[in-house]
């Protein structure tokens, strides 16, 4: 390959930035639910509150961060701010003596994620020739996925080496996080861009919502209900612990789910180009219902991991598919508003999903939590059939 056609070094650096931060985040994320329940004595509802607020915050902040980077005409500063917040949150996990500090750390970490995502992706476009952008985004996503595997694996290794000391393991997570920030600050030079000022429109323009078609509103409704059915993966980890998985091996749940997700995402994407999108979403919902029912009835770790495998398969089938449907249903000039409102609804639904999952778990037990997920997935199926007819 000619040198001029190689992916720019800046894209590799952004990929490694993403990988190091993902190693750090997933190392903690794979152990955090167990740490909250076992070490800090938190209820499952508390876990749901923390996860719900954290993940919904990331979705909602992401709606506005891209608009802000367009408005000020700079990407790197926002990206550094987002990654910096993520790095600064990591020592707080290690020092947290109460659930309040964990909430603060998780909330700060997810605000950072919401801030950095859109400017980073826009910076990739700014730094890459148009004919190579697909490869550039693919490289960054591939390195991000490597981080998603390495983080939980490193968590297991460190738990074994450090005799199950959660806090010492969390201290190790600070190293790749600060490496990510250092790489971004020193390795990336942002290209000059013209200040776009007030020409940038906000991502959610309420005045134009009535211009969307019925098809778009069906997709928003289905996406919201699907998010209610797909609560935080923290509950998968707690289910495995409930059945008997040792704390040290809790990250194995995320490893299993991410492997299946990664292996199924590309074939599912190929299928999405060849078959009706509604039929593919139906298939993903059937898989999710199966996962929920298996996890609700599981009496041993074999069935728990079977449910986790199906959960990962569901993610591989459906993740990104609804976004494609939003793009197709919205007028081109209103796609920013369409995605903004869709993400806002999904963020609110994620909050309620995790709160409800934790509340049901504490009052009625783990099985009812997964039954509720199956019910919401079934409601999404019904909405799909109503839309089709």
Steps between C-alpha positions, in 0.01 A plus 500: 500500500630850411595710801241767412224241522590376845276587793645818660705453817258730684221246450714224648570726799127572546438125479752428774356785710161331472649158576687611814195679641279199424746267678478724805121539494418135430748382766295692757159441340543122511553507877300804611156336556658230718711760685188705575299205631776297669741766630276802555177317587293677234157373398434395140269802470799719584698331223209571266491867602875541442502317166179662380613857569849430365402344168208734433726799572752378241226471236346839575832691520604344169200668337650844561879448495526472122298819454727684744815386318349622172408834659841576649681360197737282705494126575813417699424716802164330560653157440775573756236623746297180453794263531640707788177468697508125439859475625438717808203283600709181523685572830165586660380141446808372682454738794120482524384412851128540431262451210470880470861525386450217253197683363708817464782312325269312262302814421819696427638216287185482286479879459855473364392226261206707380720805442783326313318267259362738236803737487738204474302346213478839327876543544555168320306641204706823515830309501418239233454526122138435399583178314662349814249597768332160508833332571589767758178455698535123471853515643391712796207268572725193472749638754211604726372142486847368592480719810156363584652148506829583672341701784289219652777244434749720685245533780492123551880472493544783750231363733687168506839665555373744765289250697170658402587853620259717299663831593848398392359377169321834449828685559651308208216631281635855538815414300343438155253787560774760545700344215199567277491869596878536458484345151216731397667816630845431355423291192218685324525833320158624402470640146391861463128546449290807439287614795142421402335716769126539504448310175491174698152376585425328831464120480143512630272757340158462659338725241565250221395181680159518335672464161598140574302215350298242687770246411757700695281520811442123486877448502541737796228311691647160416852619592377631834324175589801297383723706731263424788547130421879531482608620844863531611739205462573545871193283564653217296806512727284503814294207370817294453617593849155409635534151347850450639764660276797608720561875516842456336343365181216754473664668195462169310138604439605810305773306318247240383243759395755715314647202311157395372409861426818553297465170311136558407501873419658474154286207373193681636605812313528299179153358563365851555606586142310202362183457705218710637612700805177435687548123466855530631386703803234233563772233496707705748202540732426126492862437599472755785178342629671160495797644692272655763300180551815290534652746749173510695490118532877437534600273788864458398780698338467306174157648437614844615779501241255370237279800575800734480597351161148567370510852645823568307345353184202734543738797528683390187175472304332822610771751600509767234203359309254742659738786416486392135121496517499852652722626217270348240180633659620860553542767230869558427493864618344394833716199583688685775172579674373145437803336661507755781142431603542124455808498728324719754206257520742204521692670783185559704385142434839363612464681831155357567605152383784471751296654783213259437735201468664577834167563675347174375814306596493633859125444549425184301837346412724463197259288296232769493754754374575285195132416451432875481771534235332225298164677534638831371669318211166336419330844504764620253413199282132595511584858399704369208209288375258793541737722301533237229123476465 
